[in-house]
């Protein structure tokens, strides 16, 4: 079974988070919601989500096939400040496992030093804050084990690209038969 960690921090973008969790679970992945703190986490639009665990408890305890960073503000800034996030991402990259970020969250990858020489996209409002990588304006950008996307409006495409990365195009098409996204 493929395993996925979706990070949560106060101020996360709800559409980007829930869409990714839903689509990956439809595909058969075991998705863990790991938060920067205990208890319910409130998103940028006031929706609260109860995580499975905290990120501090995950460091060096479990590996994941994919780590996903939703965007949103101040969620992205809160992820940027969290040392456990940086440790998890750097270990993930060192092991050659997949990492994905959407909206403003590629800034976290930039801070962790993971964008050098990579194709990356993000929400247009933070494009000039990415100091490394080759910026593209694609709705979803895939560069090896790095997948990035732009905004809540691209969340479904992003989630299906994650299914493709983890399971292949056949599983992505199977999941899409139920949701009817344009891909």
Buried (B, 14 or more C-beta within 10 A) or exposed (E): EBBBBBBBBBBBBBBBBBBBBBBBEBBBBEBBBBBBBEEEBBBBEEBEBEBBBBBBEBBEEEBBBBBBBBBBBBBBBBBBBBEBBBBBBBBBBEEEBBBBBBBBBBBBBBBBEBBEEBBBBBBEEBBEEBEBBBBBEBBBBBBEBBBBBBBBEBBBBBBBBBBBBBBEEEBBEBBBEEBEEEB
